[in-house]
Amino acid sequence: MDTVGYHYVVEASGCDPKVLGDVDKLKDVLLRAAKSAGMDVKGSYFFKFSPTGVSGTLIVAMSHVSIHTWPEHGYAALDVYVCGTGSNPEKAVYEILSALGAKHAHITEIQRGIKDNGEFTHIIVTWEE
């Protein structure tokens, strides 16, 4: 079975509101995690909402890493997607969760682009941290 990509969808709870509201800190966290996981970062865009919350995206060779935060709820929605096997997206997920101070995470891994009888499908695996 060949997989074109690995897509991690993460619901992070109990996160540090100070980190979740700091656009510069979040950019640094995502950049460090992506590089540590072997991803080639091509660009980024981060935006701080008023009065609270941040959205940010890294474009990496063959995909992306994104985050959306709600500091007032200690919640972050994280998305890590990579094509191929040249990086370690799960490592990036865990490094980001650690930097956010997440007390709980619901993680869904979607193995995308699985060829089945000439068509493409996906496999979903979900777990709690």
N, C-alpha and C positions, 0 to 999 in steps of 0.2 A: 504494500500500500504506500503510494507516494503522496506526501502532503505538500501543497504549495505554500501554505502559511499557517502560523500559529497566532491566534487572536485571544488575548486575555481581557476579560471584562471584569472589573473589580469594584465592589461596593465597600468602601473603607469607613468604619465607624469609630467613634471615640478618639478622633484625631486631635492634635494640638491646634486650637483655633488661631494661635499666633502664626503658626507656619502656614495654615490654610489661607490666611489673609495677606500674606507677604509675597507679592508677585516676584520680587527678586530672589527670595529664598526658594520658591517653587521652581523657578527657572533653573537655578543652580542644582536643585535636587534631581530634576528630570535629566538635565545634561550629564551630571555625574553618573547617574544610574544607567543611562543609555550607553555612555562610553565604557563603563565598567562591564556592561553586558556584551560588548563587542559590536555595538551598532555604530554605523557611520552617519553622524548627524550632518544634514545638509542645510537646515534652516530651522527657525523657530519664530513663534509669535505668541505673546502673552498679553492678557488684558485684565486690568483690575476694575471691578465693578464698584459702583457707589451705591450704598454705603459699605458693602462687603462682598466678598467672593472674588475668585479669580478663575479664568479659563486660559488654558495654554496648550499649545501643540508644538511638538518637535516633528519635523519631517526627517526621517532617517532613510538611508538607502533601502529601498524596497519596503517602505511602509511608514508607520507613525507611532508616536507616544502622545497621549493627551490626558489632560486633567481638568476637572471642573469642581470647584469647591464651594461649600456652604459653611463658613467658619462658625456661624451662629448655631449650627447643628452638629459641629464636629465631624462633618461628613465630606467625603471626596469620592467622585466617580472617576475611575482611572481606566484607560484604554491603551493596551499595548498590542500592536500588530506587526509582525515581521514575516516576510516571505523567505522561504528556504531555511537552511540550517546553519548559516554562518554566524549566528549570534545566539545569545541566551536570554530570551525575553522573560522567562520566569525569574531569573536573577534580578533583572531590572524591576519587576513587580515587587519582589521582597525588599529590595533596597529602598524603593520609594515608600512602601508601607512603613518600614522602620523609621525613615526620616520624618514621616508624617506623625509618628507616635501612635499609629492605629492600634486600638485595643482589640478590634475584631475586623475580619475581612471575609466577604463572600466572594469567591473567585470562580469564574467560569472560563474554562479553556475551550476554544473552538478550533479544531483542526480543520482548516478550510482548503478548498480546492482538491478534494479527494476524487479522483477519477473513478467512475463506476459505470461500466457499459457505455463509454463514450460521453457521458454527462458528468457534471461536477456536483458534489455534495459536501457535507461537513459532518463532523462528529463532535458532540458536546460532552464535556466532563465538568462537574461542579463540585467544589468542596469549601469547607469553612476553615478559617485560621483563627 
